[in-house]
Amino acid sequence: SLSSQWTPFNTSSNYTATLRGGLISMEVTAASGDNLRGMLEALPAAPYTFQAKSTLQIYPVLGQLVTAGLVIGDSSGKLVSFGLAQRSTPSVGSNGLELDCIYWNNYSSYNSTPTGGTPNAATFDLVQGYPVYLQVQDDNTNLTFSVSRDGVGWYQLFQYGRTAFLSSPSTIGLMGAASNNSGAYVLFAGYDWIRRTA
């Protein structure tokens, strides 16, 4: 079973998360409306770095918004997600798979001006089923979001003031969403190599 350090949020019959051999497996089936699901733990004191290796697989391949990766929250319920995403209309690129940083008013309400209206999507030669390493750094001023192929060399994608949207970040964790999907979409996400440094 998952460690008690993780607190699940927005769980339902659409969501399962299990621990097998050091790998956290998350399955999220399609749901109407905006629905971010996952697990959170308390943040260490800033400055800190949080990293995880993430693999995303979606069946079938297209959905309105399907995403998996890292998430940061505050005590008011606001969330910022960062991870692999696929949209029916890609923000960038042509294959529909991208790296997004998204603001959420709460786990069931996508913010209409994600990431303050600044560019929020980037391609990184992404392929379903192949892992990428995701990283959030908090220096007590900014939240910096980076990606890596090997967990050693990091490429910075986004940076926002830590309280530009969140009132005061207090939790961090892993997330998945299959939002606004009326079909039989299923998101499979695998997480391991989870690192926290302060």
N, C-alpha and C positions, 0 to 999 in steps of 0.2 A: 504494500500500500504506500501511498505518498506520505512523505514526512509531514508531521504536524506543523512545520514551519510555514506550509502553504495553506492559504485560506481561499477556497474556491469562491467564484462570484458568478452570478447569473447562470447557475446550473439548472438543467432540466433534462428531459428525455432526449433533447437534441445534442447533449454533450456528455462525453466520458473522457476521463483521464486516468491512465494507469502507469505504474512503474514496473518495468521489466528489465532486469539486468543492467540497471543504470540508465536506461532510456525512458524518458517520459513520453508516452504516446497519447496524443490528443485526437479525438474524433468529434467533429462538429457537423451535424446534418443541417440541411437548408431550413431556414425559418423565415417567415414573413417579417417585414420591418427590419429595423437595425438591431442587431443583437451581437454584442461582443461578449465572449465567454472566456474563462480562464482561471488563473490562480495567482494570488498575490502574497507577498511577505513584506515585513517591515523594512524600510530603507535603512541602510547604515548611515551614519553621519557623513555629510559631505566634507571633503571630496571622496568620491568612490567611483569604481568602475564595475559594471555588471555586463557579463558576456554569456552567450549561449550559442551553440551550434544548432541550426534549425533546418529541417527538411520539410518541404511542402509538396503534397500530392492532392490533386482535386479530380473527382470523377463525377460527371463528365468534365471536360476541360473548361467550360465557360460558365460564369456566374455573374451576377450583378456586382457584388463585392465579396470576394473571398480572400481572407488574409490570415497570416499567422506570424508570430514573432514575440517581441517584448512589449511590455506595457508598464506605464508609470501612472499612479493615481494620487489623488489628494483626499482629504477628509470630507470634502463636499460632494464627492462622487465623480468629479471630472477625471478623464483619462486621456493619455496620449499614447497611441500605439505606433510601433515601428517594426516593419517586417516585410516579408514577401507578400505580394498581393496580386490578385488577378481581377480585372474588371471587364465588363462586357464592352465598354468603350475605354481603351487604354489611355492613361494620362500621357504616357510617353512610349516610344517604341512601337513595334508592330505585332509582337507575339502575345500581348496582353499580360505578361508577367513583369512585375516591376517591384521596386522597393518604395514603400510609402511611409510617410509620417502623418498620422491622422489625429485630429482633435475629436474627442467625444464629450458631449455634455454630461452623459452618464452612459452606462453600458447598453442602454437601449435607445440612444439618441445621438446620431452622427451629427457633428457640428457643420453647419452650412458654409462656414468659411474655414476649412481645415488649415491648420498651421498658419493662422493669421493671414491667409490669402497669398502667402509666398509660394514659390514652386515647391511642391511636396512629393515629387516622384522622380525616380532615377532608374535607368537601366544599368545592369551590371553583368551582361551576358548570362542571363538567368535561364536555368532549365529545370523543369519540374523533376523532383526526385533526387536532385543533386544538392548537397548541403551548402549552406553559406553560414558564416559566423557573423553574429550581430553583436553590437556593443553600444551601451549607453554610458557616457561619462558625465558626471555632475561635479563641477568645480565650485559649487555654491553660488555661481552667477549664471552659468549657462548649462543647458542640456545639449550634449553633442552626440550625434548618432552616426555610427560608422559601420562598415562592412568589410569582411575579409574572406579570402578563399582558403586560408590556412591557419587562421588564428594568430598569426605573427605580424604580417604586414597589413595595416588598416588603412582604409580609404574613407575619409570623412564625407558624409552626404549632406547632413542637415545640422544646423545649430540654432537654438532658440533660447531666449531668456527663461530661466527655470520657473519664473512666475509670470511669464507672458500670457499663459492660459491657465495653468494650475495655480491655485492659491498658495499652496506650500506642499511640494511633493512629499508623500509619506509612505507610499508602498511601491513595490516593483514586482514584476513577475512575467508570466507567460500567457499568451492569449491566442484565440482563434475566433474567426467569425465567418459565417456564410449567410450574409444579410440580403434581404429583399429578393430571395430566391423562391420561386414557386415550384421549381422542378426538384428532381431527386439528387441534388448536389450533395456531395460528401467531401469534407475537408479532412485529410489525414496529415497531422503534423508530428514530427519527432523532434525531441529536444534532448541533448546531452552536452557534455563538456561545459557545464554551467560553472561560471567563475564569479566570485565577488571579491573585490579588493577595496580597501579603504586606506 
